[in-house]
Amino acid sequence: MTESPAQLIDAKIAALGDWRADTLTQLRQLILAADDGVIETWKWDGPVWECGGILCTGETYKAKVKLTFPHGAALADPKGLFNASLEGKVRRAIDFGPQDKVDAAAFQALIKAAMKFNGDKR
């Protein structure tokens, strides 16, 4: 039996077993709560959240949790959440370290902006 994307994401989070698990869990909850149309998929050996196209991918490294928005350069980011991949012409990312706190309202606004971008390009 093949595991669902949600089961694969659950297993990845469980395997982390440290602050990265807590951070990824919180981000996942905020992404899923942004809209009923958000779905979880599993690509490139990690979680991907989609709604009319990819919203963001989730990657974990030893010192950070990274969310990459494939069209981040086109999104308004009034709170300055994007802090990585800023030199790219298309994508942007947010790196969360062990001490970083998530601005839930600003993050969900960014997710909703990505959903709107995906809807507008269709």
C-alpha positions in Angstrom: 0.0 0.0 0.0 1.3 3.4 -1.0 1.5 6.1 1.7 -0.5 9.3 1.2 1.3 12.6 1.0 -0.1 13.4 4.5 1.3 10.2 5.9 4.7 10.9 4.2 4.8 14.4 5.7 3.7 13.0 9.1 6.6 10.5 9.0 9.1 13.2 7.9 8.1 15.4 10.9 8.2 12.5 13.3 11.7 11.5 12.1 13.0 15.1 12.7 12.3 14.9 16.4 13.5 18.4 17.3 12.7 22.1 16.8 12.4 21.5 13.1 9.5 19.2 13.6 7.7 21.8 15.7 8.4 24.6 13.1 7.3 22.4 10.2 4.2 21.3 12.0 3.2 24.9 12.8 3.9 26.1 9.2 1.9 23.1 7.8 -1.1 24.0 10.0 -1.0 27.6 8.9 -0.8 26.6 5.2 -3.7 24.1 5.5 -5.8 26.6 7.5 -5.4 29.3 4.9 -7.9 27.8 2.5 -10.0 24.6 2.1 -8.6 24.2 -1.4 -5.0 23.7 -0.2 -3.7 20.1 -0.8 -0.6 18.4 0.3 1.6 16.5 -2.2 5.0 14.9 -1.9 7.6 15.8 -4.5 11.4 16.0 -4.6 11.5 13.9 -1.3 9.5 16.5 0.7 6.2 18.2 1.3 4.6 20.5 -1.2 1.5 22.5 -0.7 -0.6 23.3 -3.7 -3.8 25.3 -4.7 -4.1 25.8 -8.4 -0.4 25.2 -8.6 2.5 25.0 -6.2 2.3 27.4 -3.3 5.5 26.4 -1.6 7.8 23.5 -0.9 9.1 22.5 2.5 12.7 21.5 3.0 14.5 20.7 6.2 18.2 21.1 6.9 20.3 20.7 10.0 20.1 24.4 10.9 16.9 25.5 9.2 13.5 24.8 7.8 13.1 26.4 4.4 9.9 27.1 2.6 10.4 28.0 -1.1 7.8 29.8 -3.1 8.3 29.1 -6.8 6.7 32.5 -7.8 7.7 34.4 -4.6 9.3 37.3 -6.5 5.8 38.1 -7.9 4.2 38.2 -4.4 3.8 41.2 -2.2 5.7 40.7 1.1 5.0 43.8 3.2 6.3 42.2 6.4 9.5 41.1 4.8 9.2 37.4 5.5 11.3 36.4 2.5 14.9 36.1 3.7 16.5 33.7 1.2 16.8 33.2 -2.5 16.4 37.0 -2.8 18.7 37.3 -5.8 16.4 35.0 -7.9 14.2 36.5 -10.6 11.3 34.2 -9.9 11.4 32.3 -6.6 11.8 33.4 -3.0 12.3 31.5 0.2 11.9 31.8 4.0 14.5 30.2 6.2 13.4 29.5 9.8 16.1 28.9 12.4 15.7 27.4 15.9 15.0 30.7 17.5 12.7 32.2 14.8 9.1 32.9 15.6 6.4 32.6 12.9 4.3 35.7 12.2 1.1 33.7 11.6 -0.9 36.5 10.1 1.8 37.7 7.8 2.6 34.1 6.8 -1.0 33.3 6.0 -1.3 36.5 4.0 1.7 35.3 1.9 0.1 31.9 1.3 -3.1 33.6 0.2 -1.1 35.9 -2.1 0.4 32.7 -3.7 -3.0 31.2 -4.1 -4.2 34.4 -5.8 -1.2 34.4 -8.1 -1.9 30.8 -9.1 -5.5 31.6 -9.7 -4.7 34.7 -11.8 -2.2 32.9 -14.0 -4.8 30.3 -15.1 
